[in-house]
């Protein structure tokens, strides 16, 4: 296949891979992982560096390395690194099986979107690099497709693969178009021979919104081998590693499950692997982002309030404002990343979530939140921690080992994250300092390009006022700060 006929996989920031997040979870469970600002990180399967380059740009005191099999992607990422003038990151084109790693080289190793999609011998090589490369208090993240949730998706994969095999055009674009056309035909035929034709129609509609490179990798690639969580845990144990935690803590909670499942889980609490395997089955889970560490670390499975109090808490939701008045007390919140509104239980959880949200992307420690609560809501420190833990386990807040964003008010001079200018010019998405990938409007891009630390918020709004009303621009600046587009 010619170089021109290939569609290269595009990488972008993945929130869960940031070392400030991984490190926070590690510290909570007794692993003394270093701060993101002073660490060494390796990404296996880094592609063109869309995930790791923004982390390196934000943490000049740390060392970063990415490896990938594709020389084309590595070359593209290396050009971006040169354009940003970064000297703390290197991308290398190599097979992970041939990657030489000296003992105890990295504090964090990330392998996202690779493990399920390679041959067993490559999976073994990945775990071998993690085994040899992790420092004593290091943590690795490995993502993979998992059963039982991926069982139904196998049907979609096979339909797409049959379609691609019938393509007369062997290019990536030709295979993609033939595969999608075949899935469309099956979906429109009502798929009477399948148990759930509605699922096939929904899958087709969803995949129409996906990048062709994703479909080529996920559904048309040679390998896609989902694993039961317990089987992954056993593989890890053969490399003198152990399961630490799941990145999305909300997925580890039994909340909302039936009473019979809750009783079954209670009987498995002595066995963490069996417990979470049962959770995966109950939730029909299809994807995992799992943290592992060295097996000689004695983990703290009981939640320690002292460790929790030392971390920074970031709200993933903010109170909805209607008619100029926040409606947090009624429990109406908006998810910052998506804009989706939901109703939370009114009362103490809503009050405390609104308090955490008032710190915006800068985040705050428990003591800071407690201080700001005085005169507004009165809880003991013990009660405050209990409420915050509930919000964290429910997915309303997340933890960081250190702040990664700055706070902006009308007198401050906001500074956009340094990699944004490059991303706006070369990529469809932009990465916030909180390591979330967004598609920005032209006006949002224009505002960020003016945020170079030389003008105040008021001056910024004045300069951009020809593009919109002052009220709308002020709202956009608040939204950009809320999503973490300004750095310390």
C-alpha angles and dihedrals in degrees: 000000000000121000090245092056095057126095107212119217112252119219127205138173116298111198096212093059096063111115091224088063097040090046093051092054091045093053091048090060097044103271112128095218114177126248118272089240091061109034146096118241135186125194117200110206094016095165109193092344097259090141104037102037096068090049090052092047091053094047110047091166093063134073124236136187131179128190130192137165093232113087090190093058092044090052091051092050093046089056090054091050091052092048090054092047093233120166101175099070136066129185117203130192108223145119111263087229089063097041111120112211123182117227116281096001104145139045092199131028119185125192109174124171096002114081101071092040100060137069120275092254090056090048088054090049091052092053089045092056090049091049094050098034105049118099117226093272095031128130132207130201120209123179124198143158113261143195145278092029096050093055093087092043088060087070090058091046092054093047090051094045092052089052093048092050089057093056117118088201111072094195120110090249091050093049091046094051093046091048094049092045090053092049089050091052092050092046093050093048087067087243091246092176091060125081093230113029090168089063091056092050091049091048091052092050091048095048091050086068093050129094113260089233090060093052091047091053102036102037108017101038121112093244131043111148116168117204134208108243092239090055092051089050090053092050089052092050091057087064095052090256130123139208112263109172146313116261094228100057092187087070090060093059123097092208114134096019123124121274092248092054090047090054091049091050092050088059091054100050091107090062113054095189094050090044094055093041088058089048090053090053093047092050095039087233119197105179137037136191103196130188120213134180138180115300094231091070115100103223125214104225094174112083109252114208091206091060092044092051092055094057130084118247122213123191114230089192132050130199115268112241117213123177089357093301126105112235095202093125089064090050100247110147136166123221105238096214098048108017090236114151125217140172116243124192106282118237131041098002092050092047093051094043089054089052093052090047090055089070089058119196093337090074127200143234121247091259091055091050091047091051093050091049093062110112091012106061125355119216131150115250089251092054091046092054091047091053092046091050089051091051091048094049089047093054098248095115135023135206132242129185090222138000116275100181137056130232118245128203133164093279097046125093106229120218120200119225107276097238095055097087090055093046094048089054099044109024138051092230137052127217120225123214086255085063096246120139117228139174105231129205120241091255092051089051090049092052093049092049088058093050099094099134094262101095135052124237090257092052091046091054090046092053092049097040092102087066096055147335119305091240092054092046092049088052091050092052090050090049092050091050091046091054092048104253094141124076134209 
